[in-house]
Amino acid sequence: MRDFRTARMLEILRAAARTGRKSGGVAYTPSEAPAAGAALGGCLMRFVILAMFLLLVFFLMLSLVGGSLLQMFGGYYL
């Protein structure tokens, strides 16, 4: 099994060596470059959803623990 993986890895490395580099020597041309706003938008949206979820959990726990504390110390009668 190990010999098969080694042979396959060598075959992949040889194929990668045969392809060579892209002409021009640049990573992206301006038409291929991904928009920075698109990447930031996805990250920002995930952060907003996470913040809303954590805020909801915080208020839920606050109401559960706060209600228990009020009931334990008799704060309902004030």
One Martini backbone bead per residue (centre of mass of N, CA, C, O) as a GRO file, in nm:
protein
   78
    1MET     BB    1   0.058   0.063  -0.021
    2ARG     BB    2   0.301   0.257   0.007
    3ASP     BB    3   0.411   0.226  -0.283
    4PHE     BB    4   0.165   0.342  -0.423
    5ARG     BB    5   0.178   0.622  -0.293
    6THR     BB    6   0.463   0.693  -0.386
    7ALA     BB    7   0.412   0.665  -0.689
    8ARG     BB    8   0.183   0.869  -0.704
    9MET     BB    9   0.343   1.113  -0.597
   10LEU     BB   10   0.559   1.112  -0.820
   11GLU     BB   11   0.359   1.153  -1.052
   12ILE     BB   12   0.252   1.427  -0.956
   13LEU     BB   13   0.527   1.574  -0.953
   14ARG     BB   14   0.592   1.536  -1.253
   15ALA     BB   15   0.341   1.679  -1.363
   16ALA     BB   16   0.402   1.951  -1.225
   17ALA     BB   17   0.681   1.994  -1.365
   18ARG     BB   18   0.571   1.996  -1.665
   19THR     BB   19   0.389   2.254  -1.662
   20GLY     BB   20   0.493   2.489  -1.515
   21ARG     BB   21   0.474   2.815  -1.568
   22LYS     BB   22   0.335   3.104  -1.596
   23SER     BB   23   0.293   3.347  -1.797
   24GLY     BB   24   0.447   3.658  -1.670
   25GLY     BB   25   0.467   3.606  -1.338
   26VAL     BB   26   0.174   3.627  -1.234
   27ALA     BB   27  -0.085   3.547  -1.036
   28TYR     BB   28  -0.276   3.793  -1.129
   29THR     BB   29  -0.506   3.924  -1.307
   30PRO     BB   30  -0.736   4.168  -1.289
   31SER     BB   31  -0.971   3.974  -1.394
   32GLU     BB   32  -0.904   3.732  -1.173
   33ALA     BB   33  -0.935   3.891  -0.931
   34PRO     BB   34  -1.064   3.899  -0.636
   35ALA     BB   35  -1.280   4.052  -0.450
   36ALA     BB   36  -1.257   4.201  -0.144
   37GLY     BB   37  -1.562   4.233  -0.074
   38ALA     BB   38  -1.643   3.934  -0.093
   39ALA     BB   39  -1.465   3.824   0.134
   40LEU     BB   40  -1.557   4.023   0.355
   41GLY     BB   41  -1.862   3.968   0.348
   42GLY     BB   42  -1.853   3.673   0.452
   43CYS     BB   43  -1.707   3.731   0.717
   44LEU     BB   44  -1.901   3.947   0.827
   45MET     BB   45  -2.157   3.770   0.826
   46ARG     BB   46  -2.053   3.560   1.025
   47PHE     BB   47  -2.008   3.757   1.258
   48VAL     BB   48  -2.300   3.856   1.286
   49ILE     BB   49  -2.429   3.582   1.343
   50LEU     BB   50  -2.259   3.517   1.592
   51ALA     BB   51  -2.339   3.768   1.759
   52MET     BB   52  -2.644   3.708   1.767
   53PHE     BB   53  -2.625   3.433   1.903
   54LEU     BB   54  -2.469   3.524   2.159
   55LEU     BB   55  -2.681   3.731   2.251
   56LEU     BB   56  -2.914   3.534   2.285
   57VAL     BB   57  -2.773   3.350   2.492
   58PHE     BB   58  -2.720   3.567   2.703
   59PHE     BB   59  -3.020   3.647   2.758
   60LEU     BB   60  -3.114   3.366   2.834
   61MET     BB   61  -2.919   3.324   3.074
   62LEU     BB   62  -2.998   3.578   3.228
   63SER     BB   63  -3.295   3.497   3.275
   64LEU     BB   64  -3.244   3.230   3.421
   65VAL     BB   65  -3.046   3.325   3.645
   66GLY     BB   66  -3.200   3.579   3.740
   67GLY     BB   67  -3.462   3.433   3.821
   68SER     BB   68  -3.331   3.249   4.032
   69LEU     BB   69  -3.218   3.473   4.215
   70LEU     BB   70  -3.484   3.615   4.277
   71GLN     BB   71  -3.623   3.368   4.402
   72MET     BB   72  -3.411   3.309   4.625
   73PHE     BB   73  -3.419   3.629   4.746
   74GLY     BB   74  -3.708   3.765   4.709
   75GLY     BB   75  -3.749   3.989   4.457
   76TYR     BB   76  -4.063   3.984   4.390
   77TYR     BB   77  -4.151   4.175   4.657
   78LEU     BB   78  -4.038   4.475   4.563
   0.00000   0.00000   0.00000
